Amino acid sequence: MPKLYEYLGLIILFYSTEHEPIHVHCKFQDTESKAEIIYEDGKFVEVRISDVTGKKPLNIRNMKHFKKLVEVYRDDIVRKWVDYFVYNKEVQSEKITKKL
């Protein structure tokens, strides 16, 4: 379960047994949501936030921070997805200290 980022108390991560589409999970205390990075014909279309079955979703404020992070870091997330799930490389966690 590699952690990708820490931002404003949010933990953004992959689960080790993920599936496509490319997505990340965000945890904050006892809440969790996920963001899918949607591409069509090789072009970025949108970041789609959704609930995680059996988990209480992030509140509105944290959802906005999560979506903004995924929009800003989407290329890095895709690169880390490929490194981790295709090439079996470890990914380094980053602590983001500036507000996005």
N, C-alpha and C positions, 0 to 999 in steps of 0.2 A: 504494500500500500504506500507507494511513494508520494511524499508531500512535495508539492511544487512551489507553493507560495504561502507566506503569512502576510496578511494585510488587514490592519485595523481589527485585529482579533479573529479574523476569518482564516480558516485553514482550507487551502485549495489542494485537491489531491486526485490521483487516479486510484481505483481499486485494482488489485493485481490481476483479476480475471475479467477485464473489461471487454466490451464489444463495440462495434461501430453503431452509429456514427461517433466520430471523435467527440468526447465530452469529458468534463471534469465535475467533481463533486465539491461542494463547499459546506463546511461544518462550522457552526458557531454555537458553543455550549451544547444544548440538547436539540438543536435544529439542524436540518440538512436539506439542500436543494441541489439540482444539477443543471449544467449549462451545456447544450449541444452546439457545436460549431458546424453550421450547415453550409455546404458547398453544392452548387449545381453546375454541371459542365465545367468543372475546374475553377469556378468563380465563387468567391465568398458571397453568401446571401444574407445570413443573419445569425445572431446568437439567440437561441431559444431556451429560456429558463423553464424548468418544470419541477414538480414535486418528486420526492423519492418515496416509493411505497413503504408504508410503515413508519415514516419519519415525519415529525412536525416541520413544516417549511420555514425558511428564513423569514424574518419580518421584512416589511417594505424597505426600510432603510438599508439593512444588510443586503437585501436582494439587489438594490441599486448599485451598491459598492461592488458586489460580485459581478454583476453584468458589465459594469464599466471595466473592471479588471480583465475580464475575458475578452472584451472588445479590444482593449489596448494590447494585451499579451497574446492574442489569438495565434499569430505566426509562431511564437515561441512555444505555445501549448501544442500546436501541431507538430513542431520539430521534436519536442519532448515525447509526444505520443509515438512517433515513428522510432525514435531512439529506443524507447522502453519496450514497446510491443513488437516491433519488427526486428530491431538489431540487438535486443536484450541487453542494452546498455543501462547503467544506472543514471538517474537524473539527479541533478543538484537542486536542493531547495533554496529559495531566495526569500529574504525578508524585505518587503517593500515598505520603506519608511516615509516616502513622500506621498502626499495625497494625489490621486489620479483625477 
